[in-house]
Every structure is written in structure tokens, then in C-alpha cells.
Amino acid sequence: MEMLTAASARLFVFTDLDDTLFRSFKGKIPDFSIPATLDAQGNTYAYSSIQQQKLLDVMVKADGVIIPVTGRSSRSFLNCQLPVIINSQYAIVSHGAVILNHQHLLLGEWREFLEQEFELTRWQQTLTTLYEHILAHFTALNNGVRVRLIVDQGITAYICVKISKDNYQQDKSLQVNQFLSSVLKKTMLLHGNGRNFAVLPPYAQKKIAVSFLKEKMAIGPHDTVLGIGDSHSDLPFMADSDFLIVPQQAQIFDKEIE
């Protein structure tokens, strides 16, 4: 049997972050958990369990190239405390709309790709107009729903809609989902997870960004690709991997249609 070498058989790991490599806890923090990310005030927001740490350790020891793939914006991504994540060669953030280089700056080639494949100026106008419409709707209702237009690294990335903790109920989440679905423009996507929603333009797809990096890094047939994630928005890029890893209690196992 021919011996595999690091040069001929590399390992690449494309992984989601929240609820995959770390998570927040309402009660007691599990033993041996370590702080994994901070909130805007600098307080620990989520922890990495001993099992999540072990998973990362196995991949690091296997010389895996670990690339985060997250819905977090650049700013939120920089709150991560796990060295292997924050020091990654690349990071896919803002639901796939932005790719960062190792200096945490927008990858210039990615911007060029988006300009060529998508009409960014037109989408900026479309998202801005839609954001104003959604904002006016929930402002009039005054029902504890926050709406933000996320512009990341100069790219109009997506519209963030969040139900406050005090106002969250499953029925309300369904109502928000129904309204957002009704105002989506053609080729746009809606990602929902609990009280959080993201209205996405066609270029804010994790799969597109992952495919771009696979080509850039010349990932070939002898390389092994792992896809790790927990949500419905992770499945498309995970499906193009050699092996899929899904944590317990993942949204992927939820049979309800978004």
C-alpha cells in the first residue's frame, strides 16, 4: 500500500462555530469547559466542552487546516478565544458573504469574485430598501423584534432580525418567519434558528464561499475534507465533504421546515 504523505493527502476542516465548537449555558458550566468567545461587553458568552476541545485537538494533531464557517460578522468572530480558530488561515463569516485572510481583513480575490458573479451595487440597494421595509413593520408592531442591516468589510451582507429574550415564544417566531418569507426577493434565502433570523442575498451562502476556498487552496482528490455544523444553513457545504460531523441536539435533526 502506497504511503500517504502530508503533501499528497492533506486534511481540511470546514467548521461552524456556535453550537458546534462551543455553546452558551444557562445553568452550571460543565466541568473542564473553557471560555470560547466573549460578548460585546467582554464577558464570557460561550464555552467549549471537553468533548469539543478533544475534537479540535484530534484535528490539530492530524495537521488539519481548520477554517471557520460562521454566521458571525467579522467583529463578532474576533471575539472568539480559541487560538486554533482565531489564528486560522482563512475565515468565512457573515453567513458566507465575507472571507477573511489570516490578518482578519477581506480577501481581495473574494471581493473580485463577488463583483464578477453578483451585482453588489444593486444588491446593496435591494437589501437597504428591504431592511427599511422590515424595520418599519416591526417598529410599528413594537413587539420586541430588533432589525439590523449588517455591512461587513464594506460588503452589504444580510439583514439580521432578532426576537428579544423577553418576547420570545414559538408562535411569535413562526409569525416572524412567515412575514420575512413573504417579503423575500427572488433568489434570496431566509435562515431561522430559534429567535434569530437572517435574510440573505444569493452570495451569502456558506457553500459558495467554501467552494471558492477549495479551489483557491487546490484541494484535490487525495485530500480529505471534513464538514462540521449543526444548522440547516451548514448542510449544503457539509454535503460536499468527505465526512460530515454533527453535534447532538443540532438543528439539522429538527424535522420542522424553516
C-alpha positions in Angstrom: 0.0 0.0 0.0 1.4 3.4 -1.0 2.4 5.5 2.0 0.4 8.8 2.3 2.4 11.9 2.8 1.4 15.4 4.1 1.9 16.8 0.6 -0.2 14.2 -1.2 -3.0 13.7 1.4 -3.9 16.8 3.3 -6.8 17.3 5.8 -9.1 20.3 5.6 -11.8 21.0 8.2 -14.6 23.5 7.4 -16.5 24.0 10.6 -19.3 26.1 12.0 -18.7 27.7 15.4 -21.8 28.4 17.6 -23.5 25.3 19.0 -20.8 23.3 17.2 -17.4 24.0 18.7 -18.8 26.0 21.6 -22.1 26.9 23.2 -23.7 29.1 25.9 -25.1 27.6 29.1 -28.0 28.9 31.2 -27.1 26.8 34.2 -24.0 25.1 35.6 -20.9 25.1 33.3 -19.8 21.6 32.6 -16.5 20.5 34.2 -13.3 21.2 32.2 -15.1 23.7 29.9 -13.0 26.7 28.8 -14.1 30.1 27.7 -14.5 30.1 23.9 -16.0 33.5 23.0 -16.8 36.9 24.6 -19.9 39.1 24.2 -19.8 42.8 23.3 -19.0 43.8 26.9 -16.0 41.4 27.1 -17.7 38.8 29.3 -17.6 35.1 28.5 -20.5 34.3 26.3 -19.9 30.6 25.4 -17.7 27.7 26.5 -16.0 24.8 24.7 -16.7 21.5 26.4 -14.1 18.8 27.0 -15.6 16.9 24.0 -15.4 19.9 21.7 -11.9 20.6 22.8 -11.0 16.9 22.1 -12.4 17.1 18.6 -10.3 20.2 17.8 -7.2 18.6 19.4 -7.6 15.5 17.2 -7.8 17.6 14.1 -4.8 19.8 15.1 -2.7 16.8 15.8 -3.6 15.4 12.4 -2.2 18.6 10.8 -5.7 19.6 9.7 -6.2 23.0 8.1 -9.1 24.3 10.2 -11.3 27.0 8.5 -14.2 28.6 10.5 -17.5 28.9 8.6 -19.9 31.1 10.6 -22.9 33.4 10.5 -21.0 35.7 12.8 -19.8 39.1 11.4 -16.1 39.9 11.4 -16.4 41.8 14.7 -18.2 39.0 16.4 -15.8 36.4 15.0 -12.9 38.3 16.6 -14.4 37.8 20.0 -13.5 34.1 19.7 -10.9 33.0 22.2 -9.9 29.6 20.8 -6.4 30.1 19.3 -6.8 27.5 16.5 -10.0 29.3 15.4 -8.9 32.9 15.6 -5.5 32.2 14.1 -6.9 30.3 11.1 -5.5 30.9 7.6 -9.0 31.9 6.4 -12.4 32.5 8.0 -15.8 32.5 6.3 -18.0 34.9 8.2 -21.4 36.8 7.8 -23.2 33.6 6.6 -20.7 33.3 3.7 -20.8 36.8 2.4 -17.3 37.6 3.6 -14.0 35.7 3.6 -11.2 37.0 5.8 -7.5 36.3 5.3 -5.1 35.4 8.2 -4.9 39.1 9.1 -8.7 39.3 9.5 -9.1 41.5 6.5 -11.3 41.0 3.5 -9.7 38.6 1.0 -9.3 40.8 -2.1 -9.9 37.9 -4.5 -13.2 37.2 -2.9 -14.4 40.8 -3.4 -13.4 40.5 -7.1 -15.3 37.2 -7.4 -18.4 38.8 -5.9 -18.2 41.8 -8.2 -17.9 39.5 -11.2 -20.6 36.9 -10.2 -23.1 39.2 -8.5 -24.3 42.8 -8.9 -23.1 44.0 -5.5 -24.2 47.6 -6.0 -27.7 46.5 -7.0 -27.9 44.1 -4.1 -26.8 46.8 -1.7 -29.7 48.9 -2.8 -32.1 46.0 -2.7 -31.1 45.0 0.9 -31.2 48.5 2.1 -34.7 49.1 0.8 -35.9 45.7 2.2 -34.3 46.5 5.5 -36.2 49.8 5.8 -39.4 47.9 5.0 -38.8 45.2 7.6 -37.7 47.8 10.2 -40.9 49.9 9.7 -43.1 46.8 10.0 -41.6 45.6 13.4 -41.3 49.2 14.7 -45.0 49.7 14.1 -45.8 46.5 16.0 -43.4 47.4 18.9 -43.2 43.7 19.8 -39.6 43.3 20.8 -38.1 42.4 17.4 -34.8 44.1 16.5 -33.8 44.6 12.9 -30.3 45.4 11.7 -28.6 45.7 8.3 -25.2 44.0 8.5 -22.4 45.6 6.5 -19.2 43.7 6.9 -15.8 44.6 5.5 -17.6 47.0 3.1 -20.0 44.3 1.8 -23.7 44.6 2.5 -24.0 41.1 3.9 -27.5 40.4 5.2 -30.4 41.6 7.3 -30.4 40.4 10.9 -33.8 40.0 12.7 -33.8 39.0 16.3 -36.6 38.5 18.8 -35.7 39.7 22.3 -35.4 37.0 25.0 -38.2 38.6 27.0 -40.6 38.5 24.0 -39.6 35.1 22.6 -42.3 32.4 22.0 -42.5 29.7 19.4 -45.7 31.2 18.0 -44.1 34.6 17.7 -41.1 33.0 15.9 -43.4 31.4 13.4 -45.1 34.8 12.8 -41.8 36.5 12.2 -40.7 33.6 9.9 -44.0 33.9 7.9 -43.6 37.7 7.4 -40.0 37.5 6.4 -40.7 34.7 3.9 -43.5 36.8 2.4 -41.1 39.8 1.6 -38.1 37.9 0.3 -36.9 38.9 -3.2 -36.2 36.3 -5.8 -33.0 34.3 -5.2 -32.9 35.4 -1.6 -32.8 33.0 1.3 -34.1 33.0 4.9 -32.2 31.3 7.7 -34.0 30.9 11.0 -32.8 29.4 14.3 -34.9 30.0 17.4 -35.3 33.7 17.9 -32.7 34.6 15.3 -33.3 35.2 11.6 -31.0 36.2 8.7 -32.4 37.5 5.4 -29.7 36.5 2.9 -28.8 37.7 -0.6 -27.7 35.0 -3.0 -24.0 35.5 -2.3 -24.4 35.0 1.4 -24.2 31.2 1.2 -21.6 29.2 3.1 -21.4 26.7 0.3 -20.3 29.3 -2.2 -17.5 30.6 0.0 -16.3 27.1 0.9 -16.2 26.1 -2.8 -14.2 29.3 -3.5 -11.6 28.4 -0.9 -11.4 24.8 -2.0 -10.4 26.0 -5.5 -8.0 28.6 -4.1 -6.3 26.0 -1.9 -6.2 23.5 -4.7 -8.0 20.8 -2.7 -7.7 17.6 -4.7 -9.0 14.1 -4.9 -6.3 12.8 -2.5 -7.2 15.3 0.2 -9.7 14.7 2.9 -12.4 17.3 3.7 -14.4 17.3 6.9 -17.6 19.4 7.2 -18.8 20.2 10.7 -22.0 22.0 11.6 -25.3 22.0 13.4 -27.8 24.1 11.3 -29.7 23.8 8.1 -27.5 26.5 6.6 -24.5 24.3 7.2 -25.8 21.3 5.3 -25.0 22.5 1.8 -21.3 22.9 2.4 -21.1 19.9 4.6 -22.7 17.8 1.8 -19.7 18.4 -0.4 -17.3 17.0 2.3 -15.9 13.5 2.5 -17.2 13.1 6.1 -19.9 15.1 7.9 -19.7 15.7 11.7 -22.9 16.8 13.5 -23.2 17.6 17.3 -26.0 16.3 19.4 -29.2 18.4 19.6 -28.3 20.0 16.2 -30.9 22.0 14.3 -30.2 19.6 11.4 -32.1 16.9 13.2 -35.2 19.1 13.5 -37.8 17.9 11.1 -39.7 21.2 11.1 -39.5 23.2 7.9 -38.0 26.6 8.3 
